Amino acid sequence: MGFRLPGIRKASLPAIQASSKAVDVAKGYLAVYVGDKMKRFIVPVSYLNQPSFQDLLSQSEEEFGYDHPMGGLTIPCREDMFFDIIRLMKC
């Protein structure tokens, strides 16, 4: 059984969307928190298959284990590095 959330349109979500609000994440996406300020980004779950993103997940596991205090995945890297990695995955 599912329900529809007004304002969330899967077709309009970009590959990466910066957000500071705690809103629900559309199916096929996940929330990650990046940088010193723990900025929230919504990324496609397909990124989980990318080796460079898996490296970030390994770093996250080493630093935080499986306890992520923000409720989503916490990625221990600077925002600019995160954007560079995402940019390379799109090539």
Backbone as CSV, one residue per row, in Angstrom:
resi,resn,N_x,N_y,N_z,CA_x,CA_y,CA_z,C_x,C_y,C_z
1,MET,0.846,-1.164,0.000,0.000,0.000,0.000,0.896,1.233,0.000
2,GLY,0.586,2.202,-0.814,1.391,3.407,-0.892,0.526,4.636,-0.750
3,PHE,1.170,5.759,-0.703,0.451,7.016,-0.670,1.207,8.028,-1.501
4,ARG,0.545,9.052,-1.907,1.113,10.063,-2.778,1.422,11.315,-1.971
5,LEU,2.616,11.848,-2.151,3.010,13.064,-1.467,2.965,14.229,-2.445
6,PRO,2.107,15.203,-2.211,2.077,16.352,-3.102,3.395,17.109,-3.024
7,GLY,3.833,17.621,-4.142,5.070,18.396,-4.174,6.294,17.578,-4.523
8,ILE,6.193,16.259,-4.484,7.316,15.430,-4.877,6.995,14.825,-6.234
9,ARG,7.771,15.235,-7.209,7.591,14.721,-8.565,8.897,14.102,-8.996
10,LYS,8.892,12.807,-9.204,10.110,12.095,-9.552,10.738,12.645,-10.822
11,ALA,9.949,13.006,-11.777,10.482,13.484,-13.050,11.223,14.801,-12.907
12,SER,10.904,15.596,-11.906,11.534,16.905,-11.785,12.757,16.902,-10.871
13,LEU,13.066,15.781,-10.233,14.223,15.743,-9.350,15.505,15.656,-10.171
14,PRO,16.449,16.565,-9.952,17.738,16.459,-10.635,18.562,15.349,-10.008
15,ALA,19.661,14.978,-10.661,20.518,13.911,-10.156,21.040,14.229,-8.759
16,ILE,21.360,15.475,-8.525,21.766,15.901,-7.187,20.953,17.126,-6.844
17,GLN,20.360,17.145,-5.672,19.555,18.283,-5.264,19.940,18.631,-3.839
18,ALA,20.508,19.810,-3.654,20.866,20.258,-2.315,19.602,20.699,-1.601
19,SER,19.505,20.331,-0.346,18.326,20.702,0.420,18.707,20.831,1.878
20,SER,18.184,21.820,2.535,18.428,21.945,3.967,17.207,21.529,4.763
21,LYS,16.109,21.193,4.092,14.876,20.798,4.765,14.817,19.285,4.900
22,ALA,14.223,18.823,5.971,14.038,17.393,6.166,12.728,16.996,5.493
23,VAL,12.790,16.657,4.226,11.608,16.239,3.487,11.782,14.786,3.079
24,ASP,10.689,14.156,2.722,10.749,12.773,2.288,11.521,12.669,0.983
25,VAL,12.092,11.510,0.756,12.897,11.258,-0.426,12.086,10.370,-1.366
26,ALA,12.036,10.732,-2.635,11.279,9.972,-3.627,11.889,8.585,-3.838
27,LYS,11.066,7.667,-4.262,11.507,6.313,-4.553,12.623,6.368,-5.601
28,GLY,13.674,5.593,-5.369,14.792,5.563,-6.295,15.907,6.532,-5.940
29,TYR,15.742,7.253,-4.830,16.744,8.217,-4.373,17.043,7.976,-2.907
30,LEU,18.165,8.514,-2.430,18.484,8.426,-1.019,19.131,9.727,-0.564
31,ALA,19.014,9.989,0.720,19.608,11.191,1.297,21.003,10.873,1.797
32,VAL,21.948,11.763,1.498,23.296,11.676,2.047,23.634,13.035,2.652
33,TYR,24.433,13.000,3.697,24.872,14.219,4.375,26.368,14.350,4.175
34,VAL,26.793,15.531,3.706,28.176,15.717,3.270,28.767,16.972,3.890
35,GLY,30.048,16.909,4.207,30.797,18.087,4.635,30.691,18.382,6.112
36,ASP,31.420,19.420,6.510,31.445,19.832,7.916,30.082,20.289,8.408
37,LYS,29.312,20.901,7.519,27.996,21.412,7.899,26.883,20.389,7.689
38,MET,27.254,19.173,7.282,26.301,18.091,7.049,25.164,18.527,6.128
39,LYS,25.543,19.056,4.975,24.556,19.483,3.994,23.900,18.248,3.376
40,ARG,22.596,18.301,3.232,21.817,17.154,2.747,21.700,17.191,1.227
41,PHE,21.993,16.054,0.594,21.855,15.910,-0.845,21.003,14.686,-1.139
42,ILE,20.235,14.769,-2.201,19.421,13.650,-2.657,20.082,13.102,-3.917
43,VAL,20.459,11.836,-3.880,21.147,11.219,-5.011,20.401,9.961,-5.450
44,PRO,20.520,9.591,-6.719,19.880,8.355,-7.193,20.521,7.121,-6.548
45,VAL,19.726,6.104,-6.267,20.274,4.871,-5.683,21.220,4.173,-6.656
46,SER,21.136,4.485,-7.935,22.049,3.882,-8.916,23.505,4.236,-8.621
47,TYR,23.735,5.330,-7.891,25.101,5.697,-7.516,25.737,4.642,-6.616
48,LEU,24.926,3.859,-5.921,25.456,2.839,-5.023,26.264,1.779,-5.766
49,ASN,26.040,1.641,-7.066,26.775,0.663,-7.871,28.090,1.200,-8.411
50,GLN,28.330,2.488,-8.276,29.528,3.114,-8.823,30.716,2.919,-7.873
51,PRO,31.871,2.459,-8.390,33.036,2.219,-7.529,33.463,3.446,-6.723
52,SER,33.413,4.628,-7.321,33.839,5.828,-6.587,32.886,6.136,-5.434
53,PHE,31.593,5.888,-5.624,30.630,6.110,-4.542,30.797,5.026,-3.474
54,GLN,31.119,3.814,-3.893,31.365,2.740,-2.938,32.576,3.047,-2.067
55,ASP,33.584,3.733,-2.640,34.731,4.170,-1.837,34.280,5.137,-0.745
56,LEU,33.381,6.062,-1.107,32.849,6.996,-0.110,32.092,6.246,0.988
57,LEU,31.347,5.230,0.592,30.607,4.436,1.578,31.550,3.689,2.517
58,SER,32.658,3.204,1.981,33.656,2.521,2.823,34.252,3.486,3.840
59,GLN,34.555,4.715,3.389,35.073,5.728,4.311,34.048,6.038,5.391
60,SER,32.791,6.100,4.987,31.711,6.375,5.929,31.601,5.261,6.966
61,GLU,31.706,4.032,6.504,31.634,2.889,7.417,32.788,2.917,8.412
62,GLU,33.998,3.257,7.925,35.162,3.312,8.815,34.994,4.389,9.883
63,GLU,34.441,5.533,9.494,34.321,6.643,10.440,33.117,6.526,11.357
64,PHE,31.977,6.103,10.810,30.732,6.112,11.582,30.183,4.725,11.894
65,GLY,30.708,3.687,11.273,30.110,2.365,11.415,28.747,2.381,10.749
66,TYR,27.785,1.763,11.361,26.438,1.753,10.791,25.495,2.663,11.565
67,ASP,26.047,3.492,12.421,25.253,4.436,13.203,25.428,5.823,12.597
68,HIS,24.470,6.246,11.797,24.522,7.552,11.147,23.573,8.490,11.879
69,PRO,24.120,9.423,12.650,23.300,10.274,13.514,22.317,11.175,12.767
70,MET,22.540,11.433,11.491,21.658,12.333,10.748,20.431,11.617,10.193
71,GLY,20.390,10.301,10.292,19.248,9.560,9.779,19.428,9.081,8.355
72,GLY,20.381,9.629,7.653,20.727,9.201,6.296,22.204,8.853,6.295
73,LEU,22.718,8.531,5.158,24.143,8.228,5.063,24.956,9.498,5.262
74,THR,25.961,9.411,6.105,26.853,10.541,6.340,28.161,10.251,5.621
75,ILE,28.515,11.126,4.671,29.719,10.948,3.861,30.804,11.868,4.416
76,PRO,31.922,11.297,4.899,32.964,12.109,5.528,33.939,12.703,4.502
77,CYS,33.481,13.666,3.721,34.372,14.367,2.803,33.852,15.786,2.602
78,ARG,34.690,16.627,2.032,34.279,18.005,1.769,33.259,18.024,0.634
79,GLU,32.417,19.046,0.627,31.387,19.179,-0.414,32.001,19.262,-1.809
80,ASP,33.098,20.010,-1.958,33.705,20.148,-3.279,34.227,18.813,-3.799
81,MET,34.778,17.984,-2.899,35.235,16.648,-3.304,34.049,15.787,-3.719
82,PHE,32.952,15.884,-2.971,31.748,15.122,-3.289,31.241,15.491,-4.682
83,PHE,31.195,16.788,-4.989,30.751,17.227,-6.310,31.692,16.722,-7.409
84,ASP,32.985,16.723,-7.146,33.936,16.213,-8.148,33.697,14.745,-8.429
85,ILE,33.463,13.970,-7.389,33.216,12.534,-7.556,31.923,12.309,-8.338
86,ILE,30.877,13.036,-7.982,29.596,12.902,-8.689,29.750,13.305,-10.148
87,ARG,30.487,14.380,-10.399,30.708,14.849,-11.768,31.422,13.774,-12.602
88,LEU,32.403,13.115,-12.020,33.125,12.066,-12.722,32.234,10.849,-13.009
89,MET,31.292,10.571,-12.126,30.393,9.433,-12.322,29.455,9.673,-13.507
90,LYS,29.183,10.913,-13.802,28.260,11.233,-14.898,28.927,11.116,-16.260
91,CYS,30.257,11.060,-16.289,30.962,10.985,-17.583,30.879,9.625,-18.201
